[in-house]
Amino acid sequence: MKLSIVIVNYNVEYFLEQCLYSVRKALKDIESEVFVVDNNSVDGSLRMLREKFPEVILIDNKQNLGFSKANNQAIRISKGEYVLLLNPDTVVEDDTFSKVIAFMDSHPDAGGLGVKMVDGKGKFLPESKRGLPTPLTAFYKIFGLSRLFPHSKRFSKYHLGYLDKDQIHEVDVLAGAFMLMRRTVLEKTGLLDEAFFMYGEDIDLSYRIILAGYKNYYFPVTRIIHYKGESTRKSSVNYVFVFYNAMIIFARKHFSQKRARTFTFLINIAIYFRAFLAILSRFLKKAALPFFDAVLAFAGMLIIKVVWGDLTIYRFGGDYPLTLVTIVIPSYVLIWIFSVYLSGGYDKPVRMYKSIAGVAAGSIVILVLYALLPESLRFSRALILFGTLWLFAGLSLNRLLAHWMGIEGYELGATQKKRFLVIGDHHEALRVKKLLESTAIKPDFIGLVSHTGNSPISDDFIGNILHVKDIITIYKITEVIFCSKSLSHQTIIDKMVEWHHTQIDYKIAPEDSLSIIGSNSINTRGDMYTIDIKAIDKASNRRNKRFFDIITSIGMIISWPVLLFAVKQPIGVIINSLRILFGKNSWVGYCKVETGQQGKLPHIRTGVLHPADVFVQPVTDPETLSHLNLMYARDYSLLKDFNIIFRGIRQTGRKSQ
């Protein structure tokens, strides 16, 4: 056995599928075995593996054991001369394995090998080659000096930025995304240290390979796509603590006591510094706009109070009561901001009309409440009117400033329509076109391009692969989709690098798959298109569903004396209403199906009722229940929830399923 490949999977079904298709191609004529160690995924990965990749040796863990333990499970029973640890969110070139094996065979001093990695846009990933994280190297990285001087021999030691990325080099650390090792070396160094749950284990093992007298090589003669960040969220506070604590484990294990203390001190500073930045970043992304809107609204109302009071009511002296500033104006501001939130004014990308609509709706609510307030709290309708006009202008100004500053998510103007270019043979290109048309994305344009350079233009094709650069410009293409059944992965990566353009996204359609995958950013989940696009996962629908649950629960509690005669378990209605008000459940959720029977659907709260409750006769067939769940997620609307509750009203007292 020449090669054993180990892939650890955790809830990345579509990426794993694409990875395995590329692995299958690259293993042609190589004596090999492929292990997938699944760390208790619930997204349909196991079903996909059994149906599409029967040759894969599956280790099905019943809990998440972490990266190190999972890899070691497979390594211990593997038989290959070489062992490759491969991430599931990668795509390898068709000759990657033959090239790396040939290099290792001809370099007996090589204990480990890593390759050149590019992201989903063809951009080189600097972590393809790394140095040992010594205290000084860590200091340069933590405080940004390595970023300021990316090619300095002193400051860029972490990513070895001074080494040519297109040349073979000896390096200290191999990337865990693609880590090829000689079995005889592993027998000397030992396997991955299971003290590392996630992160740091690749650094530790790379260092032990060097200590054993072998070399680690960076080998850019072949490349892989590494989408990055699909199994984990690298912008989270949790990531900061897990990653930097892994560095502390490494330091205590390999450095002298004095160096380890220095390193630990630096890492502890880094943990709190990076955690603060992560929290600040999250705040700025989610709460900055509502916060600045509220500050602007409050400040504006204070100015209006002073100006209007001086010009009219109190022009001969006096002022509004303090209650106006301490209670009434803050209440107005809260109603306006909450109304903007409900109208979708804070959803990204930000849309100006939603903010204006929210302010208008809030003003109507305030005027209604104003009429119900006691005389002592009714100061002036003019304040509400001028406040509304102020917010129309102020909120618009806030969004314009964010737009002019180029902040992501605040781009104003019409939503850019998706214009696709599909590259493949006639059959595959048409299949992918139909897949795109079956989703909810509503493409503005889908152009087909032949994967070969000598194909004549036909009725279905607008050109061939040699014309793509011009086609992108002429047809204003926003996304290019490669059919991996028609094109080699070398060609796909070559073209991504050649056509590298900041405004174009690239995706890959695996053969015989209902998914199209790509990823452009370490901070975002990989973009994917599947037939079952999830309307229920939209921010506006999640918000509206939660708001509907709250209103319905309050209504159920108020109307409970009437429901006593209509519901089978009336006490359960009160219990369910309270659980839903506290966010434990929802009135409507998915039908209960066996684990593995249901495809990958967005997570929602467990429901009291489900789509099958609209039928008079009970539905028990798992396939039918799964289909009902799919339709509910794909075509979600509040009307669906209302209809299910209306038809299943007698069951609203039962225990959530």
MOSULHU-V725331 format. One line per field, one symbol per residue. ss: DSSP state (~ for helix, > for strand, _ for the rest). Layout:
# MOSULHU-V725331
ss=???
This chain:
# MOSULHU-V725331
ss=__>>>>>>>___~~~~~~~~~~~~~~_____>>>>>>>>_____~~~~~~~~____>>>>>_____~~~~~~~~~~~____>>>>>>__>>>___~~~~~~~~~~~___>>>>>>>>>_____>_~~~_>____~~~~~~~~__~~~~____________________>>>_>____>>>>>~~~~~~~___________~~~~~~~~~~~___>>>>>>>>>>>>__________~~~~~~~~~~~~~~~~~~__~~~~~~~~~~~~~~~~~~~~~~~~~~~~~~_~~~~~~~~~~~~~~~~~~~~~~~~__________~~~~~~~~~~~~~~~~~~~~~_________~~~~~~~~~~~~~~~~~~~~~__~~~___~~~~~~~~~~~~~~~~~~~~~~~~______________>>>>>>_~~~~~~~~~~~~~______>>>>>>__________>>>>~~~~~~~~~~____>>>>>_____~~~~~~~~~~______>>>>>_____>>>>________>>>>____~~~_~~~~~~~~~~~~~~~~~~~~_~~~~______~~~~~~~~~~~~____>>>>_________________>>>>~~~~_______~~~~~~~~~~~~~___~~~~~~~~~~_~~~______
